[in-house]
Amino acid sequence: MLLQNVEQYVENLIPKRTELVEEMENYAKEHVVPIMELIGIETLLQILRLHQPAHILEIGTAIGYSAIRMAEALPNAKIVTIERNEDRYKQAQLFINRAEKKEQIKTLFGDALELQADIEKNGPYDAVFIDAAKGQYQRFFEHYAPLLNKKGIIISDNILFKGHVATDLSQIETRRKRSLIKKIDAYNVWLMEHPDFQTTILPIGDGIAISIKRGD
């Protein structure tokens, strides 16, 4: 993880976002909605600019922040994004409409593990971005890796969980949190050992894993 003063320095260098994007950042802070940290989203967007995916699957819309940021960075890309929280889904729809990205972003309501038929129908994908229930990351990966094109990538957010994956579990106060940390750690190990993907973990934001399909 970046040292706090270094992180603040880098954040201060990031150009201003649009008024709508900054409104969304303030909304997320006020309503305690988890969106990507500023350095994390900027890193994600740069990875996608390099990869130039034409079709992106996002698991975890929240209020539409990352979907809109991806649409702005890649104006020719199509994005399918899934959200199971009805209030957040509705708020995302409002923000996506205001951003005039409705034609570029298709939002699906429901559990990503139960909408496989709809997701397959809109595929295949050049990139999958996982930013939803952390305890389900491996299941998301296994479900949707088969929908990737040959040179597709999967990006997983929050895989360092505020540094807790490197913490002695005896110092963690609740059983539920310890269980979640174990699941994230197991996912990271599983990713790094995956025979079909090469993965790099970046200690940026809350931790980002980039998994690239191995060549034939």
C-alpha positions as CSV (number, residue, x, y, z in Angstrom):
1,M,0.0,0.0,0.0
2,L,1.2,3.5,-0.7
3,L,2.4,5.6,2.2
4,Q,-0.3,8.1,3.1
5,N,1.7,11.2,2.3
6,V,2.8,9.8,-1.1
7,E,-0.8,8.8,-1.8
8,Q,-2.0,12.3,-1.0
9,Y,0.8,13.7,-3.2
10,V,-0.3,11.6,-6.2
11,E,-4.0,12.3,-5.7
12,N,-3.2,16.0,-5.8
13,L,-1.6,15.6,-9.2
14,I,-4.6,13.9,-10.7
15,P,-6.5,16.4,-13.0
16,K,-10.0,17.5,-11.9
17,R,-12.8,15.2,-12.9
18,T,-16.1,16.4,-14.5
19,E,-18.6,18.0,-12.2
20,L,-20.8,14.9,-12.4
21,V,-18.0,12.6,-11.5
22,E,-17.0,14.8,-8.5
23,E,-20.6,14.9,-7.5
24,M,-20.7,11.1,-7.5
25,E,-17.5,11.0,-5.4
26,N,-19.2,13.3,-2.9
27,Y,-22.4,11.3,-3.0
28,A,-20.5,8.0,-2.3
29,K,-18.7,9.6,0.6
30,E,-21.9,11.0,2.1
31,H,-23.9,7.8,1.7
32,V,-21.1,5.4,2.5
33,V,-21.2,3.8,-0.9
34,P,-18.0,1.8,-1.7
35,I,-16.4,3.2,-4.9
36,M,-12.8,2.8,-6.1
37,E,-10.2,4.9,-4.5
38,L,-9.0,7.8,-6.7
39,I,-5.5,6.3,-7.4
40,G,-7.1,2.9,-7.9
41,I,-9.6,4.1,-10.6
42,E,-6.9,6.1,-12.4
43,T,-4.8,2.9,-12.5
44,L,-7.7,0.9,-13.8
45,L,-8.4,3.4,-16.5
46,Q,-4.8,3.4,-17.6
47,I,-4.7,-0.4,-17.8
48,L,-7.8,-0.3,-19.9
49,R,-6.4,2.4,-22.2
50,L,-3.4,0.2,-22.9
51,H,-5.6,-2.9,-23.4
52,Q,-8.3,-1.1,-25.5
53,P,-11.2,-3.5,-24.8
54,A,-14.2,-3.2,-27.0
55,H,-16.5,-5.0,-24.6
56,I,-16.3,-4.9,-20.8
57,L,-18.1,-6.8,-18.1
58,E,-18.3,-5.2,-14.7
59,I,-19.5,-7.1,-11.6
60,G,-20.6,-4.6,-9.0
61,T,-22.1,-1.4,-10.4
62,A,-22.8,0.4,-7.1
63,I,-23.8,3.9,-8.2
64,G,-22.2,3.6,-11.6
65,Y,-19.0,5.5,-10.8
66,S,-16.5,3.1,-12.3
67,A,-18.7,2.3,-15.3
68,I,-19.1,6.0,-16.2
69,R,-15.3,6.5,-15.7
70,M,-14.6,3.6,-18.0
71,A,-17.1,4.9,-20.6
72,E,-15.4,8.3,-20.5
73,A,-11.9,6.8,-20.9
74,L,-13.0,4.4,-23.7
75,P,-15.8,6.1,-25.7
76,N,-15.9,3.3,-28.2
77,A,-16.3,0.5,-25.6
78,K,-19.5,-1.2,-24.6
79,I,-20.0,-1.9,-20.9
80,V,-22.3,-4.4,-19.2
81,T,-22.5,-3.9,-15.5
82,I,-24.4,-5.8,-12.8
83,E,-25.8,-4.6,-9.4
84,R,-27.9,-6.6,-6.9
85,N,-28.7,-3.7,-4.5
86,E,-31.9,-2.1,-5.9
87,D,-31.4,1.3,-4.4
88,R,-27.8,1.5,-5.8
89,Y,-29.0,0.1,-9.1
90,K,-31.6,2.9,-9.4
91,Q,-29.1,5.6,-8.4
92,A,-26.7,4.2,-11.0
93,Q,-29.4,4.5,-13.7
94,L,-29.9,8.2,-12.7
95,F,-26.2,9.0,-12.9
96,I,-25.7,7.0,-16.2
97,N,-28.6,8.9,-17.8
98,R,-27.2,12.3,-16.6
99,A,-23.8,11.3,-18.0
100,E,-25.5,10.6,-21.3
101,K,-23.9,7.1,-21.3
102,K,-27.1,5.0,-21.5
103,E,-26.2,3.8,-25.0
104,Q,-22.7,2.8,-24.0
105,I,-23.5,1.2,-20.6
106,K,-26.0,-1.6,-20.1
107,T,-27.1,-2.1,-16.5
108,L,-28.4,-5.5,-15.3
109,F,-30.2,-5.8,-11.9
110,G,-29.7,-8.9,-9.9
111,D,-27.0,-11.3,-8.5
112,A,-24.1,-11.8,-10.9
113,L,-24.1,-15.5,-10.1
114,E,-27.7,-15.8,-11.1
115,L,-27.7,-13.8,-14.3
116,Q,-25.3,-15.9,-16.3
117,A,-27.7,-16.4,-19.3
118,D,-28.2,-12.6,-19.7
119,I,-24.4,-12.0,-19.2
120,E,-23.5,-14.7,-21.8
121,K,-26.0,-13.2,-24.2
122,N,-24.2,-9.8,-24.1
123,G,-20.7,-11.4,-24.4
124,P,-18.0,-12.3,-25.2
125,Y,-15.9,-9.8,-23.3
126,D,-12.4,-8.4,-23.7
127,A,-12.2,-7.4,-20.0
128,V,-13.9,-8.4,-16.8
129,F,-13.8,-6.1,-13.8
130,I,-14.7,-7.7,-10.4
131,D,-15.6,-5.2,-7.7
132,A,-18.5,-6.8,-5.8
133,A,-18.9,-9.2,-2.8
134,K,-15.3,-10.0,-1.9
135,G,-16.1,-13.5,-0.5
136,Q,-17.4,-14.5,-4.0
137,Y,-14.5,-13.3,-6.1
138,Q,-13.3,-16.8,-7.0
139,R,-16.9,-17.9,-8.1
140,F,-17.2,-14.7,-10.2
141,F,-13.9,-15.4,-11.8
142,E,-14.7,-19.1,-12.5
143,H,-18.2,-18.1,-13.9
144,Y,-17.0,-15.5,-16.3
145,A,-13.5,-16.3,-17.3
146,P,-14.9,-18.6,-20.1
147,L,-16.6,-15.6,-21.6
148,L,-13.3,-13.8,-22.3
149,N,-11.9,-13.4,-25.7
150,K,-8.5,-14.9,-26.4
151,K,-6.5,-12.0,-25.2
152,G,-8.9,-11.0,-22.4
153,I,-8.0,-9.7,-19.0
154,I,-9.7,-9.9,-15.6
155,I,-9.1,-7.1,-13.1
156,S,-10.0,-7.7,-9.4
157,D,-10.3,-4.7,-7.0
158,N,-9.9,-4.7,-3.2
159,I,-7.7,-7.8,-3.1
160,L,-5.5,-6.3,-0.3
161,F,-8.5,-5.3,1.8
162,K,-7.0,-2.2,3.4
163,G,-3.8,-4.2,4.1
164,H,-5.7,-6.7,6.3
165,V,-4.5,-9.7,4.2
166,A,-1.0,-9.0,5.6
167,T,-2.2,-8.7,9.2
168,D,-2.0,-11.3,12.0
169,L,-5.5,-12.7,12.1
170,S,-5.4,-12.8,15.9
171,Q,-5.4,-9.0,15.8
172,I,-8.7,-8.9,13.9
173,E,-11.6,-8.2,16.2
174,T,-14.5,-10.1,14.6
175,R,-14.9,-13.7,13.3
176,R,-16.8,-12.4,10.2
177,K,-13.9,-10.1,9.3
178,R,-11.3,-12.9,9.9
179,S,-13.4,-15.2,7.6
180,L,-13.5,-12.6,4.8
181,I,-9.7,-11.9,5.1
182,K,-9.1,-15.7,4.8
183,K,-11.3,-15.8,1.6
184,I,-9.5,-12.9,0.0
185,D,-6.1,-14.4,0.8
186,A,-7.2,-17.7,-0.6
187,Y,-8.4,-16.0,-3.7
188,N,-5.1,-14.2,-4.2
189,V,-3.1,-17.5,-3.8
190,W,-5.5,-19.2,-6.2
191,L,-5.1,-16.4,-8.7
192,M,-1.3,-16.5,-8.6
193,E,-1.3,-20.3,-9.1
194,H,-4.0,-20.3,-11.9
195,P,-2.7,-22.4,-14.8
196,D,-4.6,-20.4,-17.4
197,F,-3.8,-16.9,-16.3
198,Q,-0.8,-14.8,-15.4
199,T,-1.5,-12.4,-12.5
200,T,0.2,-9.4,-11.1
201,I,-0.9,-7.7,-7.9
202,L,-0.5,-3.9,-7.6
203,P,-0.4,-2.5,-4.1
204,I,-2.4,0.6,-5.3
205,G,-5.6,1.9,-3.9
206,D,-7.1,-1.1,-2.1
207,G,-5.1,-3.5,-4.2
208,I,-5.7,-4.5,-7.8
209,A,-5.0,-7.8,-9.4
210,I,-4.5,-8.0,-13.2
211,S,-5.0,-11.5,-14.7
212,I,-4.1,-12.0,-18.3
213,K,-4.9,-15.2,-20.2
214,R,-1.9,-17.3,-21.0
215,G,-1.1,-17.9,-24.7
216,D,-2.0,-21.3,-26.3
